[in-house]
Amino acid sequence: MNDSLSSPLSTESSQSKAIPLSLYVHIPWCVRKCPYCDFNSHERKGDLPEQAYIAAMLEDLEQDLDLVQGRELQSIFIGGGTPSLFSATAYETLFKGLQKHLRFARDIEITLEANPGTLEQGRFEGYHSLGINRLSIGVQSFDPAQLNKLGRIHNSDDARRAIACAQHAGFSNFNVDLMHGLNEQSQAEAMQDLEIAISAGAPHISWYQLTIEANTEFFKRPPSLPLETEMHRMQAAGLSLLNDAGFARYEVSAYAKAGHQSRHNLNYWQFGDYLALGAGAHGKISHANGDIYRYQKTRKPEDYLQRQPSRTSKREPVATEDLALEFMMNALRLEQGFTRQLFSERTGQSSQTIDAILAKLQQQGLLQEQNHLIRPSARGFELIDSILSEFLNA
């Protein structure tokens, strides 16, 4: 963070816990709901209640402080919705409020999602001056026809301009979101999207397949998607292209150049802890007694804005018999896999509880272990659901 936002709470402390702690902040408003989006997002109507919403989140935080007991915050991710609709002034208020109660790691990663079409150079510079040190730019495609089909508010020039503005504002660490497997998309078109992002200097690319989710416009009126065999060829070609350009895949859909992995997302995938603020945000916290809880905030922005005893709408423990599956659902997405020690540290269970399952999956050729790292084989990545089913009620 910048010196202007530093506080006594940002120093190192022996009180830090072994499990990393992150914070997810949800900004629920967007300009227009995309037909594939099943996130908790709401189209903006009139002026946004920036300061009222920030105040509600800080009030919410005070009610959750006992969950973290002075632990150090390793990362913040501001997602949505479209967080870049909020001004730098709003985020300055948020960060100052957070630092009154939370200890920021000296090298804290702070990511903000930004959508082309909602940005200008001055706004990027304002974000950077606050200490936001990573952007995730929601491009999805550079193809004008695909952008139109996806319901995006930006065009190809807007997308290129957003990347250039981020770089000019001082962001050396940023992600470009791209989809593939789009409506009648050819392999050549998908590769062109990747090539443009690479040539623009993106150090991190999230390249994920379009999936049709319930309660979306695409679910009601499905687009014509590539066949499964075409998808496999497209994904193989994309992996080869990204590898040749110096990107390493470290998660199923995440590719990064050296030193540019998303630390916040790695914490999710390694079953770390994360506080949640904002309408509909989800959190996960490990307690000193070994219990692990997941919780969710009130979904409707208008309800979240109201002063109330608690903005947490749901809070439930992760059952002991579900811990192995919950851990694996995240860790098996990682190319590097996991160690038995990490499993024990994050779940509180001995790795002996899963040794028989691991041995079975290795015999089947679905998992492999090397230098204490356990990860899916190439075949295992194709059959990840079959692997996970083995950990049901482990």
URBEL-V924252 format. One record per run of one state. SS is the DSSP state (H for helix, E for strand, - for the rest). FROM is the first residue (numbers start at 0). LEN is the number of residues. If there is no record, write none. Layout:
SS/FROM/LEN ; SS/FROM/LEN
This chain:
-/0/2 ; H/2/3 ; -/5/2 ; H/7/3 ; -/10/10 ; E/20/7 ; -/27/1 ; E/28/2 ; -/30/11 ; E/41/2 ; -/43/6 ; H/49/18 ; -/67/4 ; E/71/9 ; -/80/2 ; H/82/3 ; -/85/2 ; H/87/12 ; -/99/3 ; E/102/12 ; -/114/6 ; H/120/10 ; -/130/3 ; E/133/7 ; -/140/3 ; H/143/6 ; -/149/6 ; H/155/13 ; -/168/5 ; E/173/7 ; -/180/6 ; H/186/13 ; -/199/4 ; E/203/6 ; -/209/7 ; H/216/4 ; -/220/7 ; H/227/17 ; -/244/3 ; E/247/4 ; -/251/2 ; E/253/3 ; -/256/6 ; H/262/7 ; -/269/3 ; E/272/5 ; -/277/4 ; E/281/5 ; -/286/5 ; E/291/6 ; -/297/3 ; H/300/5 ; -/305/6 ; E/311/6 ; -/317/2 ; H/319/12 ; -/331/2 ; E/333/1 ; -/334/3 ; E/337/1 ; -/338/1 ; H/339/8 ; -/347/3 ; H/350/3 ; -/353/1 ; H/354/9 ; -/363/3 ; E/366/4 ; -/370/2 ; E/372/4 ; -/376/1 ; H/377/5 ; -/382/1 ; H/383/6 ; -/389/5
